[in-house]
Every structure is written in C-alpha cells, then in structure tokens.
C-alpha cells in the first residue's frame, strides 16, 4: 500500500465516521473567527493560528485513526509487514495532512485580501511573511499530527483516555515552551512570529520551527517503541 491508496483509504474511514467532523467544524469556526475583525497583524495572527492549529491537527488525526475498526487496522498492518511499517505510512499521511491544513490556514486570509477585504491585515503581509507563516504552520501542524498518531490505537484504544492524554501533553508542551525560549516548540513559534520584523524571516522563527520538527520526531520515536512493546 503506497501513500496515495493509503490516503484514499483513510479519507474513506473519516467519511464514514462522525468523530472527525467535530475537529473539522472547530477548525473552520476558529479560522473564520480569527479574521472576523479587521486590521490583524500578520505575524501575531499567523503565529496564533499555527499554535491553535497544533491542537486541531492532533485532534483530527486522533479522530480519524480512532474511527478505523481494529480488525481493519490489524489487516492493514499485516499487509504492510508490521505495525512499524504501518506507523511510518500513517506518519507520512499525517505530514501531508499538516501541509494541506497549513496551506488552508495561510491562504484563507489572503483570499479575503484578494477578494477585496483590504482591512483584513494591517500592515499587508509581504512575501517573506507568507513564507514564514507557511513554515510555521507546517512545523506546528506536523508536530500536532504526530501527537495525534502517538495517542491513537493500538497504543491508546479509548478515545476519552486519548484526548485526556493529548490535553495534558499539549499543556505540558506549552508551559515548558514558555520557559525554553526559541526552542520551545509551538509556543516559541507563536512568540517569535509575534515579535518578528514585518517583511523578514528571523533566525528565531527558523529555530522555533525546527524545534517543532524535533518534537515531532521524538513523538514518532516514542510511538514506534510503544507499538513494539505492544507486540506490533
């Protein structure tokens, strides 16, 4: 099973289940609400949507994977040669999902701007601002998607337990991030983007983005070892 048929498979799983709808609806309302008022500062607003996008990506990925019947998941793992191979495939799909959501989060206010809402940003974002926003969203949402994968079945079968674990983990990451400066993950991304000079990409933003990707790699490693310990 390659990435494309696997993606179609999980889209089918998501379409048949109701659980992912809540995450999608929450993301839509959040995105619309973020730009309901005029004169948003590009860096600060994009930093906020990247931060909240971390939570939404984790919620969405966990919802989709949790909606997959256990028997189907076992059959897919066998077909792929084991849970580790399946985990890698799902992680790749999570990264693709994060990239798609990042583009949506970044483009939505730009579409409003191009459609004639000239007051959506103040000042108007420059190319560097948009590039920085895309990088920030991809990094944060990749970390969020990997967290959703970490607390998905078979590691955490129950949805209430999984979402409680996700909530605690995200709170710990945010609190720790506030004390870690530029390597503080999603918190650092939002903080550095809010302080960045318009029209420029700072080194602090790039370091913060990289810290999110490092956290995603750590979460994936933990998920892999956890799956192996359960006989996957």
N, C-alpha and C positions, 0 to 999 in steps of 0.2 A: 504493500500500500504506500503510494507516494503522497506528496504533500497535497496535490490537487484533489484526488479522490477522498483523502482523509478529511480535507476541509469540507467537501460536499457532504460527507457522512456526518460530521458534527453540526453542520448547518441543518441537516435533516433532524438530528436529535434535538437541537434547540427549537426548531419549528414545531415539533410535536409536544414539547413541554411548555409549561406555563412559567416555570421558575425564572428563566432568563428575561421574561417580559418586564419584571419589576426593575431589574437593573437597567434595561434599555429605557424604560419610562423615566426613571430617576435621572439618567444621563441626559435625556432630551430636555426635561424641565430645568435641570441645572444649567445646561448650555444656553437655553433661551433666557433664563433668569439672569445669567451673568452679564448679558448685554441689553437688559431691559431699560437701563438708564444710560444716558449719553455721556460722552467725554471720559471714556475709560483710558487709563494709562496703559499702553501696550505691554510693557514689561511686567508690571504688577498684576495685571489681569491674566495674562498668559501664564504667569507663574502660579496663580491661584487655580486656574483650570487644570494645569499639569498636576498640581498637588491633589486636587479632588479626583482627577482622572485616575490616579493611582488606586484609590478606593473603588471606583467604578469598574476598573479593569479586573481587579481581584474578585469583586462581586460577580461580574459577568462570567468570567472563566470558571469560577467555582460552581455557578448555577448551571452552566452548560454541561460540565463534566459530571456534576451530581445528578443530572437528568438522564444520563446514559445508564440503561439497565446493566446490572452487574454481570449477567451472563454474556451480554454483547461485549462488554469491556474485556472479559476473560478470553472470548473468542478472538477479539482483535489483537490481544497481547500474544496469544499463541501463533496467530498468523504472521505476526511481525517478528517472532523469535524471542519473545520475553517482554516483561514489563519495562525493562530498561530501554529497549528499542521503542516501545510504545511511548514511554515518557519523553524521549527525545523528539519523536514526531509531534506529540502534543505541545511540547515546548516551542517547536518551530511554528506551529499554528498559532500559539499564544503570542509569539513575537510578530507574526503577520497581522493578527488582530490588533495588537498595540499600535502598529504602524498605521493601520486603516483608521483607527479611532483618533490617533494623533493628527492625521490629515483633516479629519472632520472637525476636530476641536479648533484647529488653527484656521481652517478655511471659512468656517461659519461667519465670524465677524467680518472677514474680508469680503465675503459675498454680500453682506449687508452694506459694506462700504461701497462696493462697486455698483450696487443696486440703487445708490443714491442717498443712503443714510450717512452723510458726511460727518455727523457728530458722534459716531459710534466710538471713535478713538480721538484722543487729544494728548499729544500730537499724533498725526497719522504714522503708522509703522513704516519703517524703511525695510529694504531687502534683508539687511543684517538682523533686524528684529524678528522677521518672519523665520529666517533660518534658525536663529536661536530658539524660537518658540517650537519649531518642529523637532529640533534636537532634544529640547527639554521634555516635550510630550512623549516622544518615542522612548526616552530613557525612563521616565517615571512610569509610563503605562506598561513597559516591558517588565519592570520590577513588580508592578501590581498584578500583571497576568501570571507571573511566576509564583507569586504568593497564592493566587487562586489555585494554581496547579499543586502547590505544596500541600494545601489542606483539602484536596479533592480525594475521592475514593481511589484506591482502597486504603489510603493512609488514614483518612478521617471519613468514614462512611456516613455518619449522621450530619444532616445539614445544620441543626442548631449548634452542635458542638463545633462544626467547622466555622460557622460565622462568628461564634464567640471567640474562637482562636484567632480568626482573622482580625477581629476588632482589637483584641489585646495586642497582637503583634504590630498592627499599624500604629496603635497608640504608643507602644514602646519605641518604634522606629521614629515617630515624630518627636517624642520627648528627648530621645537620645540625639536626634538630629539637631535639635536646638542648641545642644552643647558641643557638637562636633565641628562647627564652622563649615567650611567649604566641602567637607566630606560627609555631610550629614544626610545624604540621600534626598528624598523628595522635599523635605523641609529646606535643605540648603538650596535646592533648585529654585523654589519659590522665593527665598530670601535674596539670592543673588540676582534673579531676574528683576525683582522689585528695585534693587539698587543699581542696576546696570545703566550705563550711559546710553541714551537713545541712539540708534544707528550703529551700534558697535556690539561685538561679542567679546565679553571679558573672559580672562583665563579662569576666574572664579566660577563662571557659568559652566565652562567645559569640565572643570574638576568636579563640580556638583553632578553634572550629567554622568560622568564616568563613575562616580560613587554609586549611583542608582544601578548601573550595569553590573558593578561588582556585587552589590547586594542581590541582584537577580541571579548571578552565577552562584553565589553562596546558597540561595534558596533552592536552586536547581540541584546543587550537590546534596543538600540535606534531603530533598525529595527522593533522589536516587538511592541514597543509602537507606532511607526509611523504607522505601519499596523493597530493597534487597532483604532487609531484616524481616519483612513480612512474607518472604518466600517468592518475591516477584522476579 
